[in-house]
Amino acid sequence: MVELKDKLDDFAVAPVASSVRGAAVDDVLSALVNLGYQRVAAEKAIEQAVAKEASLAGDFDGLFRGALKVIR
């Protein structure tokens, strides 16, 4: 149990409620997670990309490119 304690801390993180929603946002989040990025990092990248340019929230291609720029 002591050896597993550090590994279980990663699961204890509560999901972050994203203020940005929509079909394009959900699709970009899914794409980033499928590429191997952590969900929390992907959500933050999406939020930051939309904060930089609000018009990206409904555009999959633009949002995906913007999130990739932020996450790298």
CHARMM internal coordinates of N, CA and C (Angstrom, degrees):
IC EDIT
DIST 1 N 1 CA 1.4586
DIST 1 CA 1 C 1.5244
ANGL 1 N 1 CA 1 C 110.83
DIST 1 C 2 N 1.2998
ANGL 1 CA 1 C 2 N 117.31
DIHE 1 N 1 CA 1 C 2 N -40.69
DIST 2 N 2 CA 1.4565
ANGL 1 C 2 N 2 CA 119.77
DIHE 1 CA 1 C 2 N 2 CA -179.08
DIST 2 CA 2 C 1.5294
ANGL 2 N 2 CA 2 C 110.37
DIHE 1 C 2 N 2 CA 2 C -64.14
DIST 2 C 3 N 1.3176
ANGL 2 CA 2 C 3 N 117.26
DIHE 2 N 2 CA 2 C 3 N -37.76
DIST 3 N 3 CA 1.4556
ANGL 2 C 3 N 3 CA 121.01
DIHE 2 CA 2 C 3 N 3 CA -179.78
DIST 3 CA 3 C 1.5348
ANGL 3 N 3 CA 3 C 111.59
DIHE 2 C 3 N 3 CA 3 C -68.37
DIST 3 C 4 N 1.3120
ANGL 3 CA 3 C 4 N 117.51
DIHE 3 N 3 CA 3 C 4 N -30.92
DIST 4 N 4 CA 1.4574
ANGL 3 C 4 N 4 CA 121.79
DIHE 3 CA 3 C 4 N 4 CA -178.23
DIST 4 CA 4 C 1.5256
ANGL 4 N 4 CA 4 C 113.01
DIHE 3 C 4 N 4 CA 4 C -85.80
DIST 4 C 5 N 1.3193
ANGL 4 CA 4 C 5 N 117.46
DIHE 4 N 4 CA 4 C 5 N -13.93
DIST 5 N 5 CA 1.4581
ANGL 4 C 5 N 5 CA 121.26
DIHE 4 CA 4 C 5 N 5 CA -175.89
DIST 5 CA 5 C 1.5324
ANGL 5 N 5 CA 5 C 111.70
DIHE 4 C 5 N 5 CA 5 C -55.02
DIST 5 C 6 N 1.3274
ANGL 5 CA 5 C 6 N 117.90
DIHE 5 N 5 CA 5 C 6 N -45.37
DIST 6 N 6 CA 1.4642
ANGL 5 C 6 N 6 CA 121.06
DIHE 5 CA 5 C 6 N 6 CA -179.37
DIST 6 CA 6 C 1.5258
ANGL 6 N 6 CA 6 C 112.36
DIHE 5 C 6 N 6 CA 6 C -64.62
DIST 6 C 7 N 1.2922
ANGL 6 CA 6 C 7 N 116.53
DIHE 6 N 6 CA 6 C 7 N -33.90
DIST 7 N 7 CA 1.4618
ANGL 6 C 7 N 7 CA 120.54
DIHE 6 CA 6 C 7 N 7 CA -179.51
DIST 7 CA 7 C 1.5327
ANGL 7 N 7 CA 7 C 111.45
DIHE 6 C 7 N 7 CA 7 C -73.95
DIST 7 C 8 N 1.3133
ANGL 7 CA 7 C 8 N 117.63
DIHE 7 N 7 CA 7 C 8 N -31.50
DIST 8 N 8 CA 1.4566
ANGL 7 C 8 N 8 CA 121.30
DIHE 7 CA 7 C 8 N 8 CA -179.01
DIST 8 CA 8 C 1.5212
ANGL 8 N 8 CA 8 C 112.70
DIHE 7 C 8 N 8 CA 8 C -76.16
DIST 8 C 9 N 1.3281
ANGL 8 CA 8 C 9 N 117.07
DIHE 8 N 8 CA 8 C 9 N -21.37
DIST 9 N 9 CA 1.4583
ANGL 8 C 9 N 9 CA 119.62
DIHE 8 CA 8 C 9 N 9 CA 178.58
DIST 9 CA 9 C 1.5243
ANGL 9 N 9 CA 9 C 111.63
DIHE 8 C 9 N 9 CA 9 C -60.88
DIST 9 C 10 N 1.3210
ANGL 9 CA 9 C 10 N 117.97
DIHE 9 N 9 CA 9 C 10 N -31.68
DIST 10 N 10 CA 1.4626
ANGL 9 C 10 N 10 CA 121.11
DIHE 9 CA 9 C 10 N 10 CA 178.58
DIST 10 CA 10 C 1.5229
ANGL 10 N 10 CA 10 C 112.09
DIHE 9 C 10 N 10 CA 10 C -64.64
DIST 10 C 11 N 1.3190
ANGL 10 CA 10 C 11 N 117.26
DIHE 10 N 10 CA 10 C 11 N -30.20
DIST 11 N 11 CA 1.4565
ANGL 10 C 11 N 11 CA 120.99
DIHE 10 CA 10 C 11 N 11 CA -179.10
DIST 11 CA 11 C 1.5229
ANGL 11 N 11 CA 11 C 112.54
DIHE 10 C 11 N 11 CA 11 C -82.21
DIST 11 C 12 N 1.3082
ANGL 11 CA 11 C 12 N 117.18
DIHE 11 N 11 CA 11 C 12 N -14.08
DIST 12 N 12 CA 1.4526
ANGL 11 C 12 N 12 CA 121.40
DIHE 11 CA 11 C 12 N 12 CA -176.26
DIST 12 CA 12 C 1.5241
ANGL 12 N 12 CA 12 C 112.85
DIHE 11 C 12 N 12 CA 12 C -80.79
DIST 12 C 13 N 1.3081
ANGL 12 CA 12 C 13 N 118.03
DIHE 12 N 12 CA 12 C 13 N -7.69
DIST 13 N 13 CA 1.4569
ANGL 12 C 13 N 13 CA 121.52
DIHE 12 CA 12 C 13 N 13 CA -178.54
DIST 13 CA 13 C 1.5221
ANGL 13 N 13 CA 13 C 109.58
DIHE 12 C 13 N 13 CA 13 C -72.49
DIST 13 C 14 N 1.3101
ANGL 13 CA 13 C 14 N 115.12
DIHE 13 N 13 CA 13 C 14 N 126.02
DIST 14 N 14 CA 1.4648
ANGL 13 C 14 N 14 CA 120.57
DIHE 13 CA 13 C 14 N 14 CA 179.54
DIST 14 CA 14 C 1.5222
ANGL 14 N 14 CA 14 C 109.05
DIHE 13 C 14 N 14 CA 14 C -75.86
DIST 14 C 15 N 1.3220
ANGL 14 CA 14 C 15 N 117.83
DIHE 14 N 14 CA 14 C 15 N 143.97
DIST 15 N 15 CA 1.4652
ANGL 14 C 15 N 15 CA 119.85
DIHE 14 CA 14 C 15 N 15 CA 178.52
DIST 15 CA 15 C 1.5211
ANGL 15 N 15 CA 15 C 110.77
DIHE 14 C 15 N 15 CA 15 C -63.81
DIST 15 C 16 N 1.2952
ANGL 15 CA 15 C 16 N 115.00
DIHE 15 N 15 CA 15 C 16 N 141.91
DIST 16 N 16 CA 1.4650
ANGL 15 C 16 N 16 CA 120.98
DIHE 15 CA 15 C 16 N 16 CA 179.58
DIST 16 CA 16 C 1.5172
ANGL 16 N 16 CA 16 C 108.52
DIHE 15 C 16 N 16 CA 16 C -83.97
DIST 16 C 17 N 1.3157
ANGL 16 CA 16 C 17 N 115.64
DIHE 16 N 16 CA 16 C 17 N 129.87
DIST 17 N 17 CA 1.4608
ANGL 16 C 17 N 17 CA 119.82
DIHE 16 CA 16 C 17 N 17 CA 177.50
DIST 17 CA 17 C 1.5194
ANGL 17 N 17 CA 17 C 108.49
DIHE 16 C 17 N 17 CA 17 C -79.32
DIST 17 C 18 N 1.2913
ANGL 17 CA 17 C 18 N 116.11
DIHE 17 N 17 CA 17 C 18 N 114.45
DIST 18 N 18 CA 1.4557
ANGL 17 C 18 N 18 CA 121.17
DIHE 17 CA 17 C 18 N 18 CA -177.62
DIST 18 CA 18 C 1.5199
ANGL 18 N 18 CA 18 C 109.96
DIHE 17 C 18 N 18 CA 18 C -79.72
DIST 18 C 19 N 1.3170
ANGL 18 CA 18 C 19 N 115.47
DIHE 18 N 18 CA 18 C 19 N 136.95
DIST 19 N 19 CA 1.4624
ANGL 18 C 19 N 19 CA 119.83
DIHE 18 CA 18 C 19 N 19 CA 178.83
DIST 19 CA 19 C 1.5276
ANGL 19 N 19 CA 19 C 111.15
DIHE 18 C 19 N 19 CA 19 C -82.87
DIST 19 C 20 N 1.3297
ANGL 19 CA 19 C 20 N 116.25
DIHE 19 N 19 CA 19 C 20 N -12.87
DIST 20 N 20 CA 1.4601
ANGL 19 C 20 N 20 CA 121.51
DIHE 19 CA 19 C 20 N 20 CA -179.36
DIST 20 CA 20 C 1.5224
ANGL 20 N 20 CA 20 C 108.47
DIHE 19 C 20 N 20 CA 20 C -101.73
DIST 20 C 21 N 1.3157
ANGL 20 CA 20 C 21 N 117.65
DIHE 20 N 20 CA 20 C 21 N 127.42
DIST 21 N 21 CA 1.4689
ANGL 20 C 21 N 21 CA 121.92
DIHE 20 CA 20 C 21 N 21 CA -179.25
DIST 21 CA 21 C 1.5035
ANGL 21 N 21 CA 21 C 110.00
DIHE 20 C 21 N 21 CA 21 C -137.43
DIST 21 C 22 N 1.2902
ANGL 21 CA 21 C 22 N 115.18
DIHE 21 N 21 CA 21 C 22 N 158.38
DIST 22 N 22 CA 1.4547
ANGL 21 C 22 N 22 CA 121.80
DIHE 21 CA 21 C 22 N 22 CA 178.09
DIST 22 CA 22 C 1.5117
ANGL 22 N 22 CA 22 C 109.55
DIHE 21 C 22 N 22 CA 22 C 148.83
DIST 22 C 23 N 1.3124
ANGL 22 CA 22 C 23 N 115.60
DIHE 22 N 22 CA 22 C 23 N 167.97
DIST 23 N 23 CA 1.4654
ANGL 22 C 23 N 23 CA 120.46
DIHE 22 CA 22 C 23 N 23 CA -178.24
DIST 23 CA 23 C 1.5259
ANGL 23 N 23 CA 23 C 111.37
DIHE 22 C 23 N 23 CA 23 C -63.91
DIST 23 C 24 N 1.3406
ANGL 23 CA 23 C 24 N 117.01
DIHE 23 N 23 CA 23 C 24 N -42.60
DIST 24 N 24 CA 1.4575
ANGL 23 C 24 N 24 CA 120.26
DIHE 23 CA 23 C 24 N 24 CA -179.71
DIST 24 CA 24 C 1.5211
ANGL 24 N 24 CA 24 C 110.84
DIHE 23 C 24 N 24 CA 24 C -64.93
DIST 24 C 25 N 1.3236
ANGL 24 CA 24 C 25 N 117.15
DIHE 24 N 24 CA 24 C 25 N -39.48
DIST 25 N 25 CA 1.4638
ANGL 24 C 25 N 25 CA 121.61
DIHE 24 CA 24 C 25 N 25 CA 179.50
DIST 25 CA 25 C 1.5200
ANGL 25 N 25 CA 25 C 110.06
DIHE 24 C 25 N 25 CA 25 C -63.87
DIST 25 C 26 N 1.3214
ANGL 25 CA 25 C 26 N 116.57
DIHE 25 N 25 CA 25 C 26 N -45.20
DIST 26 N 26 CA 1.4692
ANGL 25 C 26 N 26 CA 120.48
DIHE 25 CA 25 C 26 N 26 CA 179.09
DIST 26 CA 26 C 1.5222
ANGL 26 N 26 CA 26 C 111.48
DIHE 25 C 26 N 26 CA 26 C -63.48
DIST 26 C 27 N 1.3245
ANGL 26 CA 26 C 27 N 116.67
DIHE 26 N 26 CA 26 C 27 N -39.34
DIST 27 N 27 CA 1.4618
ANGL 26 C 27 N 27 CA 120.54
DIHE 26 CA 26 C 27 N 27 CA 179.21
DIST 27 CA 27 C 1.5266
ANGL 27 N 27 CA 27 C 111.87
DIHE 26 C 27 N 27 CA 27 C -67.47
DIST 27 C 28 N 1.3185
ANGL 27 CA 27 C 28 N 116.80
DIHE 27 N 27 CA 27 C 28 N -41.60
DIST 28 N 28 CA 1.4632
ANGL 27 C 28 N 28 CA 120.52
DIHE 27 CA 27 C 28 N 28 CA 178.33
DIST 28 CA 28 C 1.5230
ANGL 28 N 28 CA 28 C 110.16
DIHE 27 C 28 N 28 CA 28 C -66.07
DIST 28 C 29 N 1.3204
ANGL 28 CA 28 C 29 N 117.15
DIHE 28 N 28 CA 28 C 29 N -41.75
DIST 29 N 29 CA 1.4615
ANGL 28 C 29 N 29 CA 120.75
DIHE 28 CA 28 C 29 N 29 CA 177.63
DIST 29 CA 29 C 1.5214
ANGL 29 N 29 CA 29 C 110.46
DIHE 28 C 29 N 29 CA 29 C -59.91
DIST 29 C 30 N 1.3115
ANGL 29 CA 29 C 30 N 116.78
DIHE 29 N 29 CA 29 C 30 N -45.39
DIST 30 N 30 CA 1.4595
ANGL 29 C 30 N 30 CA 121.26
DIHE 29 CA 29 C 30 N 30 CA 178.60
DIST 30 CA 30 C 1.5272
ANGL 30 N 30 CA 30 C 111.03
DIHE 29 C 30 N 30 CA 30 C -62.22
DIST 30 C 31 N 1.3305
ANGL 30 CA 30 C 31 N 117.09
DIHE 30 N 30 CA 30 C 31 N -42.17
DIST 31 N 31 CA 1.4639
ANGL 30 C 31 N 31 CA 121.13
DIHE 30 CA 30 C 31 N 31 CA -179.48
DIST 31 CA 31 C 1.5259
ANGL 31 N 31 CA 31 C 110.89
DIHE 30 C 31 N 31 CA 31 C -63.99
DIST 31 C 32 N 1.3255
ANGL 31 CA 31 C 32 N 117.17
DIHE 31 N 31 CA 31 C 32 N -43.51
DIST 32 N 32 CA 1.4667
ANGL 31 C 32 N 32 CA 120.21
DIHE 31 CA 31 C 32 N 32 CA -179.81
DIST 32 CA 32 C 1.5262
ANGL 32 N 32 CA 32 C 111.79
DIHE 31 C 32 N 32 CA 32 C -65.99
DIST 32 C 33 N 1.3285
ANGL 32 CA 32 C 33 N 116.25
DIHE 32 N 32 CA 32 C 33 N -40.55
DIST 33 N 33 CA 1.4673
ANGL 32 C 33 N 33 CA 119.82
DIHE 32 CA 32 C 33 N 33 CA 178.08
DIST 33 CA 33 C 1.5222
ANGL 33 N 33 CA 33 C 109.98
DIHE 32 C 33 N 33 CA 33 C -65.38
DIST 33 C 34 N 1.3225
ANGL 33 CA 33 C 34 N 117.25
DIHE 33 N 33 CA 33 C 34 N -40.22
DIST 34 N 34 CA 1.4685
ANGL 33 C 34 N 34 CA 120.45
DIHE 33 CA 33 C 34 N 34 CA 178.26
DIST 34 CA 34 C 1.5231
ANGL 34 N 34 CA 34 C 112.21
DIHE 33 C 34 N 34 CA 34 C -67.16
DIST 34 C 35 N 1.3155
ANGL 34 CA 34 C 35 N 117.51
DIHE 34 N 34 CA 34 C 35 N -24.76
DIST 35 N 35 CA 1.4610
ANGL 34 C 35 N 35 CA 120.94
DIHE 34 CA 34 C 35 N 35 CA 175.64
DIST 35 CA 35 C 1.5306
ANGL 35 N 35 CA 35 C 112.22
DIHE 34 C 35 N 35 CA 35 C -79.32
DIST 35 C 36 N 1.3263
ANGL 35 CA 35 C 36 N 116.41
DIHE 35 N 35 CA 35 C 36 N -7.79
DIST 36 N 36 CA 1.4635
ANGL 35 C 36 N 36 CA 119.97
DIHE 35 CA 35 C 36 N 36 CA 175.66
DIST 36 CA 36 C 1.5154
ANGL 36 N 36 CA 36 C 115.29
DIHE 35 C 36 N 36 CA 36 C 108.70
DIST 36 C 37 N 1.3236
ANGL 36 CA 36 C 37 N 117.56
DIHE 36 N 36 CA 36 C 37 N 0.42
DIST 37 N 37 CA 1.4594
ANGL 36 C 37 N 37 CA 119.68
DIHE 36 CA 36 C 37 N 37 CA 177.01
DIST 37 CA 37 C 1.5207
ANGL 37 N 37 CA 37 C 109.68
DIHE 36 C 37 N 37 CA 37 C -77.26
DIST 37 C 38 N 1.3269
ANGL 37 CA 37 C 38 N 116.14
DIHE 37 N 37 CA 37 C 38 N 147.53
DIST 38 N 38 CA 1.4606
ANGL 37 C 38 N 38 CA 119.95
DIHE 37 CA 37 C 38 N 38 CA 177.47
DIST 38 CA 38 C 1.5204
ANGL 38 N 38 CA 38 C 109.21
DIHE 37 C 38 N 38 CA 38 C -68.75
DIST 38 C 39 N 1.3195
ANGL 38 CA 38 C 39 N 115.53
DIHE 38 N 38 CA 38 C 39 N 145.91
DIST 39 N 39 CA 1.4644
ANGL 38 C 39 N 39 CA 121.29
DIHE 38 CA 38 C 39 N 39 CA -175.46
DIST 39 CA 39 C 1.5343
ANGL 39 N 39 CA 39 C 111.63
DIHE 38 C 39 N 39 CA 39 C -58.71
DIST 39 C 40 N 1.3141
ANGL 39 CA 39 C 40 N 117.24
DIHE 39 N 39 CA 39 C 40 N -43.73
DIST 40 N 40 CA 1.4619
ANGL 39 C 40 N 40 CA 120.59
DIHE 39 CA 39 C 40 N 40 CA -178.16
DIST 40 CA 40 C 1.5246
ANGL 40 N 40 CA 40 C 110.60
DIHE 39 C 40 N 40 CA 40 C -64.06
DIST 40 C 41 N 1.3306
ANGL 40 CA 40 C 41 N 116.73
DIHE 40 N 40 CA 40 C 41 N -42.58
DIST 41 N 41 CA 1.4680
ANGL 40 C 41 N 41 CA 120.73
DIHE 40 CA 40 C 41 N 41 CA 178.84
DIST 41 CA 41 C 1.5289
ANGL 41 N 41 CA 41 C 110.33
DIHE 40 C 41 N 41 CA 41 C -64.78
DIST 41 C 42 N 1.3239
ANGL 41 CA 41 C 42 N 116.87
DIHE 41 N 41 CA 41 C 42 N -39.57
DIST 42 N 42 CA 1.4628
ANGL 41 C 42 N 42 CA 121.06
DIHE 41 CA 41 C 42 N 42 CA 179.05
DIST 42 CA 42 C 1.5295
ANGL 42 N 42 CA 42 C 110.88
DIHE 41 C 42 N 42 CA 42 C -65.27
DIST 42 C 43 N 1.3276
ANGL 42 CA 42 C 43 N 116.99
DIHE 42 N 42 CA 42 C 43 N -42.22
DIST 43 N 43 CA 1.4675
ANGL 42 C 43 N 43 CA 120.66
DIHE 42 CA 42 C 43 N 43 CA 178.69
DIST 43 CA 43 C 1.5277
ANGL 43 N 43 CA 43 C 110.91
DIHE 42 C 43 N 43 CA 43 C -62.10
DIST 43 C 44 N 1.3341
ANGL 43 CA 43 C 44 N 116.22
DIHE 43 N 43 CA 43 C 44 N -43.49
DIST 44 N 44 CA 1.4662
ANGL 43 C 44 N 44 CA 120.05
DIHE 43 CA 43 C 44 N 44 CA 179.26
DIST 44 CA 44 C 1.5228
ANGL 44 N 44 CA 44 C 110.98
DIHE 43 C 44 N 44 CA 44 C -64.54
DIST 44 C 45 N 1.3164
ANGL 44 CA 44 C 45 N 117.04
DIHE 44 N 44 CA 44 C 45 N -40.42
DIST 45 N 45 CA 1.4615
ANGL 44 C 45 N 45 CA 120.67
DIHE 44 CA 44 C 45 N 45 CA 179.29
DIST 45 CA 45 C 1.5237
ANGL 45 N 45 CA 45 C 110.80
DIHE 44 C 45 N 45 CA 45 C -63.50
DIST 45 C 46 N 1.3103
ANGL 45 CA 45 C 46 N 116.68
DIHE 45 N 45 CA 45 C 46 N -41.06
DIST 46 N 46 CA 1.4719
ANGL 45 C 46 N 46 CA 121.15
DIHE 45 CA 45 C 46 N 46 CA 178.40
DIST 46 CA 46 C 1.5234
ANGL 46 N 46 CA 46 C 109.91
DIHE 45 C 46 N 46 CA 46 C -63.90
DIST 46 C 47 N 1.3265
ANGL 46 CA 46 C 47 N 116.70
DIHE 46 N 46 CA 46 C 47 N -45.87
DIST 47 N 47 CA 1.4644
ANGL 46 C 47 N 47 CA 120.34
DIHE 46 CA 46 C 47 N 47 CA -179.95
DIST 47 CA 47 C 1.5216
ANGL 47 N 47 CA 47 C 111.36
DIHE 46 C 47 N 47 CA 47 C -61.67
DIST 47 C 48 N 1.3326
ANGL 47 CA 47 C 48 N 116.76
DIHE 47 N 47 CA 47 C 48 N -40.76
DIST 48 N 48 CA 1.4591
ANGL 47 C 48 N 48 CA 120.11
DIHE 47 CA 47 C 48 N 48 CA 179.99
DIST 48 CA 48 C 1.5306
ANGL 48 N 48 CA 48 C 111.30
DIHE 47 C 48 N 48 CA 48 C -68.89
DIST 48 C 49 N 1.3192
ANGL 48 CA 48 C 49 N 116.66
DIHE 48 N 48 CA 48 C 49 N -37.92
DIST 49 N 49 CA 1.4647
ANGL 48 C 49 N 49 CA 120.34
DIHE 48 CA 48 C 49 N 49 CA 178.10
DIST 49 CA 49 C 1.5216
ANGL 49 N 49 CA 49 C 110.88
DIHE 48 C 49 N 49 CA 49 C -64.30
DIST 49 C 50 N 1.3215
ANGL 49 CA 49 C 50 N 116.69
DIHE 49 N 49 CA 49 C 50 N -41.29
DIST 50 N 50 CA 1.4710
ANGL 49 C 50 N 50 CA 120.69
DIHE 49 CA 49 C 50 N 50 CA 178.85
DIST 50 CA 50 C 1.5220
ANGL 50 N 50 CA 50 C 110.30
DIHE 49 C 50 N 50 CA 50 C -70.15
DIST 50 C 51 N 1.3387
ANGL 50 CA 50 C 51 N 117.28
DIHE 50 N 50 CA 50 C 51 N -35.04
DIST 51 N 51 CA 1.4618
ANGL 50 C 51 N 51 CA 120.55
DIHE 50 CA 50 C 51 N 51 CA 177.90
DIST 51 CA 51 C 1.5295
ANGL 51 N 51 CA 51 C 110.82
DIHE 50 C 51 N 51 CA 51 C -63.72
DIST 51 C 52 N 1.3392
ANGL 51 CA 51 C 52 N 116.65
DIHE 51 N 51 CA 51 C 52 N -36.16
DIST 52 N 52 CA 1.4621
ANGL 51 C 52 N 52 CA 120.37
DIHE 51 CA 51 C 52 N 52 CA 178.46
DIST 52 CA 52 C 1.5214
ANGL 52 N 52 CA 52 C 111.47
DIHE 51 C 52 N 52 CA 52 C -70.79
DIST 52 C 53 N 1.3455
ANGL 52 CA 52 C 53 N 115.59
DIHE 52 N 52 CA 52 C 53 N -38.56
DIST 53 N 53 CA 1.4706
ANGL 52 C 53 N 53 CA 120.21
DIHE 52 CA 52 C 53 N 53 CA -179.19
DIST 53 CA 53 C 1.5237
ANGL 53 N 53 CA 53 C 108.94
DIHE 52 C 53 N 53 CA 53 C -146.59
DIST 53 C 54 N 1.3171
ANGL 53 CA 53 C 54 N 116.46
DIHE 53 N 53 CA 53 C 54 N 102.60
DIST 54 N 54 CA 1.4660
ANGL 53 C 54 N 54 CA 122.52
DIHE 53 CA 53 C 54 N 54 CA -174.10
DIST 54 CA 54 C 1.5257
ANGL 54 N 54 CA 54 C 113.10
DIHE 53 C 54 N 54 CA 54 C -62.71
DIST 54 C 55 N 1.3165
ANGL 54 CA 54 C 55 N 117.95
DIHE 54 N 54 CA 54 C 55 N -26.02
DIST 55 N 55 CA 1.4621
ANGL 54 C 55 N 55 CA 120.34
DIHE 54 CA 54 C 55 N 55 CA -177.47
DIST 55 CA 55 C 1.5342
ANGL 55 N 55 CA 55 C 112.37
DIHE 54 C 55 N 55 CA 55 C -69.13
DIST 55 C 56 N 1.3197
ANGL 55 CA 55 C 56 N 117.90
DIHE 55 N 55 CA 55 C 56 N -13.04
DIST 56 N 56 CA 1.4605
ANGL 55 C 56 N 56 CA 120.96
DIHE 55 CA 55 C 56 N 56 CA -179.81
DIST 56 CA 56 C 1.5222
ANGL 56 N 56 CA 56 C 113.29
DIHE 55 C 56 N 56 CA 56 C -72.94
DIST 56 C 57 N 1.3173
ANGL 56 CA 56 C 57 N 118.76
DIHE 56 N 56 CA 56 C 57 N -17.56
DIST 57 N 57 CA 1.4651
ANGL 56 C 57 N 57 CA 122.51
DIHE 56 CA 56 C 57 N 57 CA -173.64
DIST 57 CA 57 C 1.5245
ANGL 57 N 57 CA 57 C 113.11
DIHE 56 C 57 N 57 CA 57 C -57.76
DIST 57 C 58 N 1.3072
ANGL 57 CA 57 C 58 N 118.67
DIHE 57 N 57 CA 57 C 58 N -28.02
DIST 58 N 58 CA 1.4575
ANGL 57 C 58 N 58 CA 120.98
DIHE 57 CA 57 C 58 N 58 CA -178.59
DIST 58 CA 58 C 1.5235
ANGL 58 N 58 CA 58 C 114.48
DIHE 57 C 58 N 58 CA 58 C -106.62
DIST 58 C 59 N 1.3288
ANGL 58 CA 58 C 59 N 116.75
DIHE 58 N 58 CA 58 C 59 N 3.35
DIST 59 N 59 CA 1.4627
ANGL 58 C 59 N 59 CA 121.53
DIHE 58 CA 58 C 59 N 59 CA -175.50
DIST 59 CA 59 C 1.5196
ANGL 59 N 59 CA 59 C 109.71
DIHE 58 C 59 N 59 CA 59 C -115.61
DIST 59 C 60 N 1.3339
ANGL 59 CA 59 C 60 N 117.02
DIHE 59 N 59 CA 59 C 60 N 109.51
DIST 60 N 60 CA 1.4717
ANGL 59 C 60 N 60 CA 120.71
DIHE 59 CA 59 C 60 N 60 CA -176.73
DIST 60 CA 60 C 1.5181
ANGL 60 N 60 CA 60 C 111.76
DIHE 59 C 60 N 60 CA 60 C -58.89
DIST 60 C 61 N 1.3245
ANGL 60 CA 60 C 61 N 117.45
DIHE 60 N 60 CA 60 C 61 N -52.05
DIST 61 N 61 CA 1.4692
ANGL 60 C 61 N 61 CA 120.94
DIHE 60 CA 60 C 61 N 61 CA -175.32
DIST 61 CA 61 C 1.5248
ANGL 61 N 61 CA 61 C 111.78
DIHE 60 C 61 N 61 CA 61 C -60.40
DIST 61 C 62 N 1.3123
ANGL 61 CA 61 C 62 N 116.09
DIHE 61 N 61 CA 61 C 62 N -49.26
DIST 62 N 62 CA 1.4621
ANGL 61 C 62 N 62 CA 120.26
DIHE 61 CA 61 C 62 N 62 CA -179.29
DIST 62 CA 62 C 1.5088
ANGL 62 N 62 CA 62 C 112.30
DIHE 61 C 62 N 62 CA 62 C -64.38
DIST 62 C 63 N 1.3335
ANGL 62 CA 62 C 63 N 115.97
DIHE 62 N 62 CA 62 C 63 N -41.88
DIST 63 N 63 CA 1.4596
ANGL 62 C 63 N 63 CA 120.43
DIHE 62 CA 62 C 63 N 63 CA -179.70
DIST 63 CA 63 C 1.5223
ANGL 63 N 63 CA 63 C 111.04
DIHE 62 C 63 N 63 CA 63 C -67.41
DIST 63 C 64 N 1.3252
ANGL 63 CA 63 C 64 N 116.64
DIHE 63 N 63 CA 63 C 64 N -39.43
DIST 64 N 64 CA 1.4527
ANGL 63 C 64 N 64 CA 120.73
DIHE 63 CA 63 C 64 N 64 CA 179.26
DIST 64 CA 64 C 1.5298
ANGL 64 N 64 CA 64 C 110.39
DIHE 63 C 64 N 64 CA 64 C -63.15
DIST 64 C 65 N 1.3186
ANGL 64 CA 64 C 65 N 116.56
DIHE 64 N 64 CA 64 C 65 N -46.12
DIST 65 N 65 CA 1.4753
ANGL 64 C 65 N 65 CA 120.90
DIHE 64 CA 64 C 65 N 65 CA 178.58
DIST 65 CA 65 C 1.5228
ANGL 65 N 65 CA 65 C 110.81
DIHE 64 C 65 N 65 CA 65 C -63.87
DIST 65 C 66 N 1.3275
ANGL 65 CA 65 C 66 N 116.54
DIHE 65 N 65 CA 65 C 66 N -42.76
DIST 66 N 66 CA 1.4641
ANGL 65 C 66 N 66 CA 120.34
DIHE 65 CA 65 C 66 N 66 CA 179.65
DIST 66 CA 66 C 1.5193
ANGL 66 N 66 CA 66 C 112.44
DIHE 65 C 66 N 66 CA 66 C -64.43
DIST 66 C 67 N 1.3265
ANGL 66 CA 66 C 67 N 116.75
DIHE 66 N 66 CA 66 C 67 N -41.33
DIST 67 N 67 CA 1.4646
ANGL 66 C 67 N 67 CA 120.71
DIHE 66 CA 66 C 67 N 67 CA 178.74
DIST 67 CA 67 C 1.5231
ANGL 67 N 67 CA 67 C 111.02
DIHE 66 C 67 N 67 CA 67 C -66.84
DIST 67 C 68 N 1.3240
ANGL 67 CA 67 C 68 N 117.11
DIHE 67 N 67 CA 67 C 68 N -38.40
DIST 68 N 68 CA 1.4694
ANGL 67 C 68 N 68 CA 120.15
DIHE 67 CA 67 C 68 N 68 CA 177.46
DIST 68 CA 68 C 1.5297
ANGL 68 N 68 CA 68 C 111.35
DIHE 67 C 68 N 68 CA 68 C -64.23
DIST 68 C 69 N 1.3083
ANGL 68 CA 68 C 69 N 117.26
DIHE 68 N 68 CA 68 C 69 N -38.32
DIST 69 N 69 CA 1.4723
ANGL 68 C 69 N 69 CA 120.18
DIHE 68 CA 68 C 69 N 69 CA 177.40
DIST 69 CA 69 C 1.5233
ANGL 69 N 69 CA 69 C 110.53
DIHE 68 C 69 N 69 CA 69 C -62.62
DIST 69 C 70 N 1.3250
ANGL 69 CA 69 C 70 N 116.30
DIHE 69 N 69 CA 69 C 70 N -40.11
DIST 70 N 70 CA 1.4579
ANGL 69 C 70 N 70 CA 120.88
DIHE 69 CA 69 C 70 N 70 CA -178.32
DIST 70 CA 70 C 1.5235
ANGL 70 N 70 CA 70 C 111.06
DIHE 69 C 70 N 70 CA 70 C -72.51
DIST 70 C 71 N 1.3052
ANGL 70 CA 70 C 71 N 117.63
DIHE 70 N 70 CA 70 C 71 N -41.35
DIST 71 N 71 CA 1.4600
ANGL 70 C 71 N 71 CA 121.34
DIHE 70 CA 70 C 71 N 71 CA -171.96
DIST 71 CA 71 C 1.5322
ANGL 71 N 71 CA 71 C 111.94
DIHE 70 C 71 N 71 CA 71 C -75.85
DIST 71 C 72 N 1.3273
ANGL 71 CA 71 C 72 N 117.62
DIHE 71 N 71 CA 71 C 72 N -23.07
DIST 72 N 72 CA 1.4722
ANGL 71 C 72 N 72 CA 120.25
DIHE 71 CA 71 C 72 N 72 CA -179.65
DIST 72 CA 72 C 1.4455
ANGL 72 N 72 CA 72 C 109.73
DIHE 71 C 72 N 72 CA 72 C -84.24
END
COOR INIT
IC SEED 1 N 1 CA 1 C
IC BUILD
